[in-house]
C-alpha cells in the first residue's frame, strides 16, 4: 500500500511504525474471511482491510478523527484473527492500537460514552474498586430486563448488569505479596501476574495456578506493587494510564529479575499475556526499554510453563469431554494453539474443538460492555457451536471468555483448574455443575 506521510509526520515514532505497517498491506482481502464483524455485518469498513484504509486516511490527514472512522474502529474486537490469516505479515495490532490512541486525542465522544469509558478505566484495573462495584451490580442484576429503551446507553447498562455475577467471591490470600515455596526440590523460580478483574471474578484460577506450580517444584513469587497489565486501558486508547500500569509491573518484576532471578513470568489470562509480551514494543522509546524487553521475553502463558516443566497428572482419567475454546489472544495474539489441548489430553480429558474455533466469542476485554449487540451475536454463535460438540464442559485460558460463555447451559472453567484437579487439587465447581446437569 502506498502512503504519503510528510517527513515531519514520520518523525513521530508511532506514525513511522504505522507507515511501515500500512506499506506491508497488499489489499488482498484474505483478512475479510476471518473477521468476525465483517462476517456479521457484511460491511467492508467493518473488515480489517476497510479499517486499514480508514486509519491510513485519518493518520495521513493529521486531522481529528471523524465519527465514521471512530464507529468502525470501535467495532473492531482486536481479536487479531486477521493477523493469523494475513499472508503479508501486516501487524494490525500495533496499527489499530495507534489509531485508538489517536482517536482518544483528537475526537470528542458523546458525554455518556466518555463517562462510561472513564468509569471502566477507573474500576476494572483496580480490584478493590471493581469488587465494590460488582457487589452493587450483583444486587441490581435482577433488574436488567427492566431497564427501559433501546438506546445504546440502555443496551450497555443491561449488558453490564447481566455480566455481573450473582455473588462476588471473597479475596484470596494467595494474591498478597509473598513467596510460595516449591514442594520438594526447587526446579525453578517464577513470577506470576495476579491480574485485576480475574482475581475479583474468579480467584480460584490464581489459587489453582499457584498450587499446581508449587507442586511441580516451582517457587512462585507474587511481587509487591504489581497490578493490572494495562491492556484494558491500552485497547480503549488510554495511552498514559496504560503505560503507568505497565511501568509499575516492569519495575516490580525487574527487582526480582535483578535479585534472585526469574525463569518466567506466568500469565493465566491470555489477554494480559498478549500485552505483557508486547511490553518491549510499547516501551521501545522509553527509558525502561531494556527492562521492558526482558519482562516481555520472560512472560509466558501458563500452558507454556506447564509444558516446559513437564506437567503430569496423578489422578485417573475423569471420563469427561471438554470443548476447548481457544481465546483469540492466545491463538492469534500469542500463536499458542497446541499446548492447552495437549495438556488437557495428557490429563485424561477427551478434547473437542467447536466449529469456527478461530472466530471470537465477543468478549474482547471491554467489548461486550461497549458493543453489546455485536458481542451478543458472537456469543450465541459460539455457544451454539460448542453445544454441537456434545461436551460437558468448556475449557479456556482467558477470564473474559469464561465470563462471556459461562452463563449458558455448559459450565465454563479455566484450563489450569482442570489440570490442577487432575494433579491433586480440588474438583472445580464447574465440574460439579456439569455432573449435576448430566
C-alpha positions in Angstrom: 0.0 0.0 0.0 1.4 3.4 -1.0 1.4 6.1 1.7 2.0 9.8 1.7 3.1 10.9 5.2 5.2 14.0 5.4 8.8 14.0 6.7 7.5 15.9 9.8 4.8 13.3 10.4 7.3 10.5 10.2 9.4 12.0 13.0 6.8 10.7 15.4 7.8 7.0 16.1 4.2 5.8 16.3 3.4 7.3 12.9 6.6 5.9 11.4 5.7 2.4 12.7 2.1 2.7 11.3 3.6 3.8 8.0 5.7 0.7 7.9 2.7 -1.5 8.7 0.5 0.2 6.1 3.1 -0.4 3.4 3.1 -4.1 4.0 -0.6 -4.4 3.2 -1.3 -5.6 -0.4 -5.1 -5.2 -0.4 -5.6 -9.0 -0.9 -8.7 -9.1 1.3 -7.9 -12.5 2.8 -8.5 -11.0 6.3 -12.2 -10.4 5.5 -12.8 -14.1 5.5 -12.0 -14.5 9.2 -13.0 -11.1 10.6 -16.0 -11.6 13.0 -17.5 -8.2 12.4 -17.3 -8.5 8.6 -18.9 -11.9 8.8 -21.8 -10.5 10.9 -22.3 -7.1 9.2 -21.0 -7.6 5.7 -19.6 -4.0 5.6 -16.2 -3.6 4.0 -15.4 -0.8 6.5 -16.0 -3.4 9.3 -13.3 -5.6 8.0 -9.5 -5.2 8.6 -8.9 -4.0 5.1 -11.6 -1.4 5.3 -10.3 -0.2 8.7 -6.8 0.0 7.4 -8.0 2.4 4.7 -9.8 4.5 7.2 -6.8 4.6 9.6 -4.5 5.5 6.7 -6.6 8.4 5.6 -7.0 9.6 9.2 -3.3 9.5 10.1 -2.1 10.9 6.8 -4.6 13.8 7.1 -3.4 14.6 10.6 -6.9 15.9 11.4 -9.3 14.9 14.2 -10.9 11.5 13.8 -14.4 11.6 12.2 -17.5 9.8 13.6 -17.3 7.3 10.7 -13.7 6.3 11.5 -14.5 6.1 15.2 -17.6 3.9 14.6 -15.8 1.3 12.5 -12.6 1.2 14.6 -14.7 0.9 17.8 -16.4 -2.1 16.3 -13.0 -3.9 15.9 -12.7 -6.6 18.6 -8.8 -6.7 18.3 -9.3 -10.5 18.1 -6.2 -10.5 15.7 -7.7 -13.3 13.6 -6.7 -11.1 10.6 -3.0 -11.4 11.7 -3.2 -15.2 11.6 -4.8 -15.1 8.1 -2.7 -12.3 6.5 -0.1 -13.7 4.1 1.9 -10.4 4.1 2.5 -10.1 7.8 0.6 -6.9 8.4 0.9 -6.1 12.1 -2.7 -5.0 12.5 -2.5 -5.0 16.3 0.1 -2.1 16.5 -1.8 -0.2 13.8 -5.2 -0.3 15.5 -3.7 0.4 18.9 -2.1 3.6 17.4 -5.4 4.5 15.8 -7.3 4.2 19.1 -4.8 6.4 20.9 -5.1 9.0 18.1 -8.9 8.9 18.3 -8.8 9.5 22.0 -6.6 12.5 21.5 -8.5 14.1 18.6 -12.2 13.0 18.9 -14.7 14.2 21.4 -17.1 11.3 22.2 -20.7 11.9 23.3 -20.8 12.7 27.1 -22.4 9.3 28.0 -19.7 7.5 26.0 -16.9 9.4 27.7 -18.4 8.8 31.1 -18.7 5.0 30.6 -15.1 4.7 29.3 -13.8 6.7 32.2 -15.8 4.5 34.6 -14.4 1.3 33.1 -10.9 2.7 33.3 -11.5 3.8 36.9 -12.9 0.4 38.1 -11.7 -2.6 36.1 -7.9 -2.3 36.6 -8.3 -1.8 40.4 -9.5 -4.9 42.2 -10.7 -3.1 45.3 -12.9 -0.7 43.3 -14.1 -3.4 41.0 -15.1 -5.7 43.8 -17.2 -2.9 45.4 -18.8 -2.1 42.1 -19.7 -5.7 41.4 -21.2 -6.1 44.8 -23.7 -3.3 43.9 -24.2 -4.6 40.4 -25.0 -8.1 41.8 -27.8 -6.7 43.8 -29.2 -4.8 40.8 -28.7 -7.8 38.4 -32.3 -9.0 38.5 -33.4 -5.6 37.3 -31.5 -5.8 34.0 -34.6 -6.7 31.9 -36.5 -3.8 33.4 -34.1 -1.2 32.0 -36.2 0.8 29.5 -35.4 1.8 26.0 -33.4 0.6 23.0 -30.7 3.3 23.1 -27.0 2.4 23.1 -26.8 3.5 26.7 -29.7 1.3 27.8 -28.2 -1.7 25.9 -24.9 -1.2 27.6 -26.4 -0.9 31.1 -28.3 -4.1 30.5 -25.1 -5.8 29.3 -23.2 -4.7 32.4 -25.9 -5.9 34.8 -26.2 -9.3 33.0 -22.5 -9.9 33.1 -22.3 -9.1 36.9 -22.0 -12.4 38.9 -24.8 -13.4 41.3 -22.3 -13.1 44.1 -18.7 -11.8 44.4 -16.1 -14.2 45.7 -14.1 -13.2 48.8 -10.5 -12.1 48.1 -7.9 -14.9 48.1 -5.0 -14.9 50.5 -2.7 -16.2 47.7 -2.8 -12.8 46.0 -1.0 -10.8 48.6 2.8 -10.2 48.0 4.8 -13.2 49.2 6.9 -16.2 48.1 5.1 -19.5 47.7 7.8 -22.1 48.2 8.2 -25.1 45.9 7.2 -28.5 47.2 10.3 -30.8 47.2 13.5 -29.8 45.4 13.2 -26.4 43.7 13.2 -26.8 39.9 12.7 -23.1 39.1 11.6 -19.7 40.3 8.7 -17.8 38.5 6.8 -14.6 39.0 3.1 -14.5 38.4 0.7 -11.8 37.2 -2.2 -11.8 39.6 -4.2 -9.6 37.3 -7.1 -7.3 38.1 -10.6 -8.3 37.0 -9.7 -12.0 37.2 -8.7 -12.0 40.8 -12.1 -10.5 41.6 -14.3 -12.6 39.4 -12.5 -15.9 39.8 -9.8 -16.1 42.5 -9.8 -19.9 42.1 -7.8 -19.5 38.9 -4.8 -18.0 40.7 -5.2 -20.4 43.5 -5.1 -23.4 41.1 -2.1 -21.9 39.3 0.0 -21.5 42.4 -1.0 -24.9 43.8 0.0 -26.6 40.6 3.2 -24.8 40.0 4.5 -25.3 43.6 3.5 -28.9 43.4 5.7 -29.2 40.3 8.7 -27.8 42.2 8.4 -24.2 41.2 8.8 -21.3 43.6 6.1 -18.7 42.8 6.8 -15.1 43.6 3.9 -12.6 44.0 5.7 -9.3 43.7 4.8 -6.2 45.6 3.4 -3.3 43.6 2.4 -5.3 40.6 -1.1 -4.7 39.2 -3.2 -4.6 36.0 -1.1 -5.2 32.9 -2.6 -2.1 31.2 -4.5 -4.0 28.5 -7.9 -2.7 29.3 -6.8 1.0 29.1 -4.5 0.3 26.1 -7.3 -1.1 24.0 -9.5 1.8 24.8 -6.8 4.2 23.5 -5.9 5.4 27.0 -2.2 5.6 26.4 -0.9 7.3 29.5 -2.9 5.2 32.1 -1.9 2.0 30.3 1.8 3.0 30.4 1.6 3.9 34.1 0.2 0.5 34.9 2.7 -1.3 32.7 5.6 0.7 34.1 4.7 -0.3 37.7 4.8 -4.0 36.7 8.1 -3.6 34.9 9.6 -2.0 38.0 8.2 -4.7 40.3 9.4 -7.7 38.2 12.8 -6.1 37.4 13.6 -6.0 41.1 13.1 -9.8 41.2 14.9 -10.4 37.9 17.9 -8.4 39.1 17.7 -10.1 42.6 17.3 -13.8 42.8 16.2 -14.0 39.1 13.1 -15.5 37.4 12.7 -18.3 35.0 9.4 -17.0 33.7 6.6 -14.6 34.5 3.5 -16.7 34.4 0.3 -15.3 33.0 -3.0 -17.3 33.3 -5.2 -14.7 31.5 -4.2 -14.8 27.8 -5.5 -11.2 27.1 -2.9 -10.0 29.7 -0.3 -12.3 28.3 -0.5 -10.8 24.8 0.0 -7.3 26.3 2.9 -8.4 28.6 4.7 -9.9 25.6 4.3 -6.6 23.8 5.9 -4.5 26.6 9.2 -4.4 24.6 7.4 -2.7 21.7 5.3 -0.4 23.9 8.4 0.9 25.7 10.8 0.9 22.7 11.4 4.6 23.1 11.1 4.8 26.8 14.0 4.8 29.4 12.7 1.4 30.7 13.0 -0.2 27.2 15.7 -2.8 28.2 13.8 -3.8 31.4 10.5 -3.9 29.5 12.1 -6.1 26.8 13.3 -8.5 29.5 9.9 -8.7 31.1 8.3 -9.3 27.7 10.8 -12.1 27.0 10.1 -13.8 30.3 6.3 -13.5 30.0 4.8 -17.0 29.4 1.3 -18.4 29.3 0.6 -21.0 32.0 0.3 -23.6 29.3 3.8 -22.8 28.0 5.3 -23.1 31.6 3.5 -26.4 32.3 4.7 -27.9 29.0 8.2 -26.7 29.7 8.4 -28.2 33.2 6.7 -31.4 32.3 3.1 -31.4 33.7 1.9 -34.9 34.6 -1.5 -35.9 36.2 -1.7 -38.0 39.3 -5.4 -39.0 39.1 -7.0 -41.4 36.7 -8.8 -40.1 33.6 -12.1 -38.4 34.6 -14.1 -39.6 31.7 -15.2 -36.0 30.8 -15.5 -34.5 27.3 -14.3 -30.9 27.2 -14.9 -28.3 24.5 -11.7 -26.3 24.2 -12.4 -22.7 23.4 -9.2 -21.1 22.0 -9.1 -17.5 23.3 -8.3 -15.1 20.4 -5.5 -13.5 22.5 -3.9 -17.0 22.9 -4.3 -18.4 19.4 -3.9 -15.2 17.4 -2.1 -12.9 19.7 0.4 -15.3 21.1 0.2 -18.1 18.4 -0.3 -20.7 21.2 -2.6 -23.4 19.8 -1.3 -26.9 20.6 -0.1 -26.7 24.2 -3.5 -26.3 26.1 -5.1 -29.1 24.1 -2.1 -31.4 24.6 -2.2 -30.7 28.4 -5.9 -31.4 28.7 -5.5 -34.7 26.7 -2.5 -35.7 28.9 -4.7 -35.1 32.0 -7.2 -37.6 30.6 -9.9 -35.4 29.1 -11.5 -36.0 25.8 -11.0 -32.7 23.9 -13.2 -31.4 21.2 -12.8 -28.2 19.2 -16.0 -26.5 18.1 -16.6 -25.3 14.5 -15.3 -21.8 13.8 -12.8 -22.1 16.6 -10.9 -19.2 15.1 -13.9 -16.8 15.5 -14.1 -14.6 18.6 -16.7 -15.2 21.3 -17.4 -11.5 21.6 -15.8 -10.8 25.0 -12.6 -9.0 23.8 -11.8 -7.1 27.0 -14.4 -4.4 27.4 -16.0 -5.0 24.0 -19.0 -6.9 25.4 -19.8 -3.8 27.5 -19.1 -1.2 24.8 -20.6 -3.1 21.8 -23.2 -5.4 23.5 -25.2 -6.1 20.3 -22.4 -7.5 18.3 -20.9 -9.2 21.3 -24.2 -10.9 21.9 -24.5 -12.2 18.4 -20.9 -13.6 18.5 -21.6 -15.2 21.9 -24.8 -17.0 20.7 -22.9 -18.2 17.6 -20.0 -19.5 19.7 -22.3 -21.2 22.3 -24.2 -22.9 19.6 -21.0 -24.3 18.0 -19.8 -25.5 21.4 -23.2 -27.2 22.1 -22.8 -29.2 18.9 -19.7 -30.9 20.3 -21.7 -32.6 23.0 -19.1 -31.6 25.6 -19.9 -31.4 29.3 -17.5 -28.5 30.0 -16.0 -25.5 28.2 -12.3 -25.0 29.0 -10.5 -21.8 28.1 -7.5 -19.8 29.2 -8.9 -16.3 29.5 -11.2 -14.8 32.1 -13.1 -12.7 29.6 -14.1 -15.7 27.5 -15.1 -17.6 30.6 -17.3 -14.8 31.8 -18.8 -14.4 28.3 -19.6 -18.0 27.7 -20.2 -19.3 31.2 -23.8 -18.3 31.5 -25.0 -20.9 29.0 -26.1 -24.5 29.5 -22.5 -25.7 29.6 -20.3 -24.7 32.5 -17.0 -22.9 31.7 -13.8 -23.4 33.6 -10.2 -22.3 33.3 -7.9 -24.9 31.7 -5.5 -24.7 34.7 -8.2 -25.5 37.2 -8.8 -28.8 35.4 -5.1 -29.6 35.2 -4.7 -28.8 38.9 -7.6 -31.1 39.8 -6.0 -34.0 37.8 -2.7 -33.4 39.6 -4.1 -33.5 43.1 -6.0 -30.3 43.5 -9.7 -29.8 44.4 -12.5 -30.5 42.0 -13.6 -27.3 40.3 -17.1 -26.1 40.9 -17.8 -26.2 37.2 -17.2 -30.0 37.2 -19.7 -30.5 39.9 -22.2 -28.4 38.0 -21.6 -30.4 34.8 -22.2 -33.6 36.7 -25.4 -32.3 38.2 -26.7 -31.3 34.8 -25.8 -34.7 33.2 
